[in-house]
Amino acid sequence: MDVYSVSEVTTYLRELLETNPHLADLWISGEVSNLSRSPAGHLYFTLKDEKAQLRCVFFRRPNMGAPLDQGMQVVAHGRVSLYEVRGELQFYVDFVQPEGVGVLHAQFERLKAQLEEEGLFDDARKRPLPRFPCRIGVVTSPVGAVFHDICNILGRRWPLAEVVLAPTAVQGPEAASGVVSALTALNDEGAIDVIIVARGGGSLEELWAFNEEPVARAIYASRVPVVSAIGHETDYTIADFVADLRAPTPSTAAELVAPDRLEVTVRLSVLAASLLTSCRREVEGRRAGLSQAVGRMERLIPDLARERQRVDDLWRQGNASLEALLRRWRERLSGFAGQLRSLDPKATLARGYALVQRDGHVVSSVAEVTGGERLSVRVKDGGFPVRVEKAAGTRLSGPPVRQAGRQARKGEKRGEGVQPLLMVDP
C-alpha cells in the first residue's frame, strides 16, 4: 500500500488542474460576495450562484481600476488551481467585466488591458509612414471591393508605387492565422515600405479575427510600418491599437500611405521656381562680388617693369659684394698658406737641420736619452739609425763632432763636450 504525504497529494492536484487547458483559460459568471482587499492590494472574493460557490483571488497588478463591488453580477476570466497551504480550490482572476456586456466584449477588454500593460499600444514605438513609398503591401481578401478600392486610389494618387497583395481570409475561424501568415510573408518579401491590413465593415463577430492575440503580436513584430483599416469609422479592433496608424476605412488607408501626385507636382513646381530664383540671385551676387574682386586685383597688380629693374640692380649689387668677399677670402687663404709653408718641418730639414726621434716621438733634450739607446735621425732626403755612445755629461776620447751654427763654436770656446755623441750605427 502506497502512503503519500499531504503536500504530495496537493502538489499532484495542483499540477493536474494547471495542466488542463480548459481550466487554464476559463470564463465564469457569478455574483460577487465576501469581497475584501488585503493591505497589499489583492482582492479576495467568492463567485456564487444559487447552487455553488468558488473562492477567487484577484492580484493587485491586474485589478487596478476593476469595477468590482459586493453583490455585483460579473463575468471573470482566469485559471483554476489549488492553493496548497490551505488545500483550497481557487479561481485566479486576471480580468473582470460586469455581466450583461457580452462574452466577446469581455474578451476584447481583457486582451486590450493585457496588451496595453505589456506596452504594445505605446505611442513611442509607433513609426512614421514613408513619404514616397515604392512598394505597398496589402493584407486582405483577394475578392471583394476592398482590394479593388485600394488599388484604384493608389493608381490615381501615386501610380509610381507597386502594390503587393498577400491574400488571406478576413472572416471565419481561419482568418486570424491567415492574417498572421500574410504579415510574415510581406516582412520576408523585403523592400516593402508600408503594409495595409484592411477589411470592410461587419459585426463584432465578423471582425473578431482582428481582435485575436496572434494578429496583434504579428502586427507588433512587423519590421514594416502597418496601417490598420478594419471596418467602418466606428469600429475599433485590437489591431487598430497595435498598428502604427489607424485609418477609419480602407479607402482612407490608401490615401494616407501614398501622396497625391498632383499635389507633389505642384509642390515640385513651386520648389523648382523658388530654387531657380535663389540660384539666379546667388549667381548675380557672386558675379558682382567677382567683378569687385577683379577690380581690386587690377588695382593691386605691381609694376612688373619697375620690379624687374629693381631685381637686376639687386643682382648686380649682390654679385659685386660676393666677388669682393671671395677676393678677401682668397687673400686670407694665401696668407695662411705662406704661414703654413714657413712652419713646414720639411723646409727646416732642407736648410741643413735634422730631426731626432725615438719610437716616432721627437727628442728635444739630451736629458731624454741614455747611453746605448738607439734613435732615428731624419734629414731632408731620408733618415738613418744612430746609437748613443755616452750619456749626457761624458767626454769622449775621439775627435769631437762639430755642431753647426754659432752655438757649437761657443761651446768649443768654453771647453764643453758634445752631449751626447751620436754615432752612426754600423
C-alpha positions in Angstrom: 0.0 0.0 0.0 1.4 3.4 -1.0 1.1 6.2 1.5 1.5 9.8 0.4 2.1 13.0 2.3 -0.4 15.8 2.2 1.9 18.0 0.3 2.5 15.3 -2.3 -1.2 15.0 -2.9 -1.9 18.7 -3.0 1.0 19.2 -5.4 -0.3 16.5 -7.6 -3.8 18.0 -7.7 -2.4 21.5 -8.4 -0.3 20.2 -11.3 -3.3 18.2 -12.6 -5.5 21.3 -12.6 -2.9 23.6 -14.1 -2.2 21.3 -17.0 -5.8 21.1 -18.0 -6.1 23.5 -21.0 -9.8 24.1 -20.4 -9.2 25.2 -16.7 -6.3 27.4 -17.7 -8.4 29.7 -19.9 -11.8 29.9 -18.3 -14.7 32.5 -18.2 -17.0 32.2 -15.2 -20.1 34.3 -14.4 -21.5 34.8 -10.9 -22.3 37.1 -8.1 -19.5 38.7 -6.0 -19.7 38.1 -2.3 -17.3 38.2 0.7 -15.3 40.9 -1.0 -12.2 42.0 0.8 -8.9 43.9 0.0 -5.6 42.9 1.6 -3.1 45.5 2.7 -1.0 44.5 -0.3 -3.9 45.5 -2.6 -5.1 42.0 -3.6 -8.8 41.3 -3.9 -10.3 38.2 -2.3 -14.0 37.3 -3.0 -16.4 34.5 -3.8 -18.2 33.9 -7.0 -21.5 32.2 -6.4 -24.8 31.2 -7.9 -27.9 29.5 -6.4 -26.1 26.1 -6.3 -22.4 26.6 -5.7 -19.6 29.0 -4.9 -15.9 29.3 -5.8 -13.1 31.1 -3.9 -11.4 33.8 -6.1 -8.2 35.9 -5.8 -7.6 38.9 -8.0 -4.0 40.1 -7.5 -3.2 43.8 -7.3 -1.4 44.5 -10.6 -4.2 43.3 -12.9 -7.0 44.5 -10.7 -6.2 48.2 -10.9 -9.5 50.0 -11.5 -11.5 46.8 -11.7 -15.3 47.6 -11.4 -15.9 45.2 -8.5 -18.4 45.6 -5.7 -20.3 43.4 -3.3 -23.3 41.8 -4.9 -22.3 42.5 -8.5 -23.0 40.1 -11.3 -19.8 39.8 -13.2 -18.0 37.7 -15.8 -14.5 36.9 -14.7 -11.6 35.4 -16.7 -8.7 33.4 -15.2 -7.5 29.9 -14.3 -8.4 27.3 -11.7 -5.7 26.0 -9.4 -5.2 24.7 -5.8 -3.8 26.8 -3.0 -1.7 24.1 -1.3 -1.3 26.0 2.0 -5.0 25.7 2.9 -5.9 23.0 0.5 -8.5 25.2 -1.2 -9.5 25.3 -4.8 -9.2 28.8 -6.1 -10.0 30.7 -9.2 -7.1 33.1 -10.1 -8.8 36.0 -11.8 -6.9 38.3 -14.3 -10.0 40.2 -15.7 -13.5 41.1 -14.5 -16.3 42.6 -16.5 -19.9 43.4 -15.3 -22.3 40.8 -16.6 -24.5 41.8 -19.5 -21.9 43.3 -21.9 -21.3 40.0 -23.6 -18.5 37.5 -23.6 -16.9 38.7 -26.8 -16.8 42.2 -25.4 -15.3 40.9 -22.2 -12.6 39.0 -24.1 -11.9 42.2 -26.1 -11.5 44.3 -22.9 -9.3 41.6 -21.2 -6.9 41.3 -24.2 -6.8 45.0 -24.6 -5.9 45.6 -21.0 -3.2 42.8 -21.1 -1.6 44.1 -24.3 -1.7 47.7 -23.1 0.1 46.7 -19.9 2.8 44.9 -22.0 3.4 48.1 -24.0 2.1 47.1 -27.4 0.0 50.2 -27.7 2.7 52.7 -26.7 2.8 55.7 -29.0 6.6 55.9 -28.5 7.1 52.7 -30.5 4.8 53.7 -33.4 6.8 54.5 -36.6 6.1 57.3 -39.2 4.9 56.3 -42.6 7.3 56.8 -45.6 6.5 59.9 -47.6 7.1 58.3 -51.0 6.6 54.6 -50.8 7.8 52.4 -53.7 6.2 49.1 -52.7 2.9 48.9 -50.7 1.8 45.6 -49.2 -1.9 44.8 -48.7 -3.2 42.1 -46.4 -6.9 41.5 -47.3 -9.2 39.2 -49.2 -8.4 39.0 -52.9 -12.2 39.1 -53.7 -14.5 41.9 -52.8 -14.4 45.6 -53.1 -11.7 46.4 -50.5 -8.7 45.5 -52.6 -10.2 47.0 -55.7 -10.8 50.3 -54.0 -7.3 50.4 -52.6 -5.8 49.8 -56.0 -7.9 52.4 -57.7 -7.0 55.1 -55.1 -3.3 54.2 -55.2 -3.3 54.2 -59.0 -4.9 57.6 -59.1 -2.8 59.2 -56.3 0.6 57.6 -56.7 1.0 55.3 -59.7 4.7 55.0 -59.1 4.1 52.6 -56.2 3.9 48.8 -56.7 1.0 47.1 -54.9 1.9 43.7 -53.4 -1.1 41.6 -52.3 -0.8 39.0 -49.5 -4.2 37.3 -49.8 -6.0 35.9 -46.8 -9.4 35.2 -45.4 -10.6 38.1 -43.2 -13.5 36.3 -41.6 -14.1 32.9 -40.0 -12.0 30.5 -37.9 -9.0 30.6 -40.3 -8.8 34.3 -40.6 -6.5 35.1 -37.7 -3.9 32.6 -38.8 -4.2 33.7 -42.4 -3.6 37.4 -41.4 -0.5 36.3 -39.4 0.9 34.4 -42.3 0.3 37.2 -44.7 2.1 39.7 -42.5 5.0 37.3 -42.1 5.2 36.8 -45.9 5.3 40.6 -46.6 8.0 41.1 -44.0 10.0 38.3 -45.6 9.4 39.7 -49.1 11.8 42.6 -48.5 11.7 46.1 -49.9 8.1 46.6 -48.7 7.8 50.2 -47.4 4.4 50.1 -45.7 1.6 47.5 -45.1 -2.2 48.0 -45.1 -4.3 45.5 -43.2 -7.8 46.0 -44.5 -11.3 44.6 -44.2 -14.8 46.0 -44.9 -17.4 46.6 -42.3 -19.2 44.0 -40.3 -20.4 42.9 -36.9 -18.2 42.3 -33.9 -18.2 38.6 -34.6 -17.3 39.2 -38.3 -14.4 41.4 -37.3 -13.2 39.2 -34.5 -10.2 37.8 -36.3 -8.5 41.2 -35.8 -9.1 41.0 -32.1 -7.1 37.8 -31.7 -3.9 38.0 -29.8 -1.7 36.3 -32.5 -2.8 39.0 -35.0 -1.9 41.8 -32.5 1.5 40.3 -31.8 2.2 39.8 -35.6 1.5 43.5 -36.2 3.7 44.5 -33.3 6.5 42.3 -34.6 6.4 43.6 -38.1 9.6 45.3 -39.3 7.5 47.4 -41.7 5.0 50.1 -40.6 1.5 48.8 -40.5 -1.7 50.8 -41.2 -4.9 49.1 -40.0 -8.2 49.7 -41.9 -10.7 47.4 -40.3 -14.5 48.0 -40.8 -16.0 51.4 -40.6 -15.0 54.5 -38.7 -16.9 53.5 -35.6 -15.4 50.0 -35.5 -12.3 49.5 -33.3 -10.3 46.4 -33.0 -7.2 45.3 -31.1 -5.3 45.5 -34.4 -6.1 49.3 -34.5 -4.5 49.9 -31.2 -1.3 48.0 -32.1 -0.9 49.3 -35.6 1.4 52.3 -36.3 -1.6 54.2 -37.7 -5.3 53.5 -37.8 -7.4 54.5 -40.8 -11.2 54.8 -40.4 -11.8 52.9 -43.8 -9.6 51.0 -46.3 -10.0 53.9 -48.8 -8.7 56.3 -46.3 -5.8 54.0 -45.6 -4.8 54.1 -49.3 -4.9 57.9 -49.2 -2.8 58.0 -46.0 0.0 55.7 -47.2 0.5 57.4 -50.6 0.9 61.1 -51.5 -1.2 62.8 -54.2 0.8 63.1 -57.4 -0.9 66.3 -58.3 0.0 67.9 -55.0 3.5 66.6 -55.4 3.7 68.0 -58.9 2.5 71.4 -57.8 4.9 71.4 -54.9 7.8 70.4 -57.1 6.9 73.2 -59.5 6.9 75.8 -56.7 10.1 74.4 -55.3 11.8 74.4 -58.7 10.7 78.1 -59.3 12.0 79.0 -55.9 15.2 77.2 -56.4 15.7 78.9 -59.8 15.1 82.3 -58.3 17.5 81.6 -55.5 20.2 80.3 -57.9 19.8 83.4 -60.1 20.0 85.7 -57.1 23.1 83.8 -55.9 24.8 83.9 -59.3 24.2 87.6 -59.6 25.5 88.3 -56.2 28.6 86.1 -56.9 29.1 87.8 -60.3 29.1 91.3 -58.6 31.5 90.1 -55.9 33.8 88.6 -58.6 33.8 91.9 -60.6 34.7 93.8 -57.4 37.5 91.3 -56.7 38.8 91.6 -60.2 38.9 95.4 -60.0 40.8 95.2 -56.7 43.3 92.8 -58.2 43.8 95.0 -61.2 44.5 98.0 -58.9 46.9 95.9 -56.8 48.9 94.4 -59.7 52.5 95.6 -59.2 54.6 97.4 -61.9 56.5 94.5 -63.3 59.0 96.6 -65.3 60.0 98.5 -62.3 60.2 95.4 -60.1 62.3 93.7 -62.9 64.8 96.6 -62.9 64.9 96.5 -59.1 65.7 92.8 -59.2 68.5 93.5 -61.8 70.0 96.2 -59.5 69.9 93.9 -56.5 71.5 91.1 -58.5 74.4 93.3 -59.7 74.9 94.6 -56.1 74.9 91.1 -54.7 77.3 89.8 -57.4 79.7 92.7 -56.7 79.5 92.0 -52.9 80.1 88.3 -53.5 83.1 88.9 -55.7 84.6 91.3 -53.1 84.0 88.7 -50.4 85.7 86.0 -52.4 88.6 88.2 -53.2 89.2 88.9 -49.4 88.9 85.2 -48.6 91.5 84.3 -51.4 93.9 86.9 -49.9 93.5 85.4 -46.4 93.9 81.9 -47.7 97.1 82.9 -49.5 98.4 84.4 -46.2 97.5 81.2 -44.3 99.3 79.1 -47.0 102.5 81.1 -46.6 102.4 80.7 -42.8 101.9 77.0 -43.2 104.9 76.7 -45.6 107.2 78.6 -43.2 106.2 76.2 -40.4 106.7 73.1 -42.5 109.3 70.8 -40.9 110.5 69.7 -44.3 111.6 73.2 -45.1 113.6 73.3 -41.9 115.3 70.0 -42.9 116.1 71.4 -46.3 118.1 74.1 -44.6 120.5 71.6 -43.0 118.7 70.7 -39.8 118.0 67.1 -38.7 115.1 65.6 -36.7 116.0 63.1 -33.9 113.2 60.7 -33.0 112.7 57.8 -30.6 109.9 55.4 -31.4 108.2 58.1 -33.5 108.5 60.8 -30.9 110.8 63.9 -31.3 113.8 64.1 -28.9 114.1 67.7 -27.9 116.6 67.4 -24.9 119.8 65.4 -24.1 118.2 64.6 -20.8 115.7 62.4 -22.6 118.3 59.9 -23.9 120.7 57.4 -22.3 123.9 55.7 -23.4 123.5 52.8 -25.8 120.0 53.9 -26.8 119.0 53.6 -30.4 117.4 56.6 -32.2 116.5 57.6 -35.7 117.7 60.8 -37.5 115.7 62.3 -40.3 117.3 64.8 -42.8 116.0 66.4 -45.9 116.5 63.4 -48.2 115.8 60.5 -45.9 116.7 59.0 -42.5 119.2 56.7 -40.8 119.5 54.9 -37.4 122.0 56.1 -34.8 123.2 54.8 -31.3 124.0 57.0 -28.3 127.6 56.2 -27.2 127.8 58.1 -23.9 125.3 59.5 -21.6 124.8 63.3 -21.1 127.9 65.0 -19.5 130.5 62.3 -20.6 133.5 63.5 -22.6 134.7 61.3 -25.5 138.3 60.3 -26.3 137.8 60.6 -30.0 137.6 63.8 -32.0 134.5 65.8 -31.3 131.7 66.1 -33.7 131.2 69.6 -34.9 127.9 71.1 -34.5 126.6 73.6 -37.0 126.0 77.1 -36.0 127.1 79.7 -33.6 126.1 77.7 -30.5 128.6 75.0 -31.4 131.5 77.4 -31.6 130.6 79.0 -28.3 130.6 75.5 -26.7 134.1 74.8 -28.1 135.5 78.0 -26.6 134.0 77.1 -23.2 135.5 73.6 -23.5 132.2 71.9 -23.4 132.0 68.4 -24.9 129.2 67.1 -27.1 126.3 65.9 -25.1 125.6 63.3 -26.1 127.6 61.9 -29.0 125.6 60.3 -31.7 127.3 57.6 -33.7 126.1 56.2 -36.9 125.0 52.6 -36.2 127.4 50.2 -38.0 
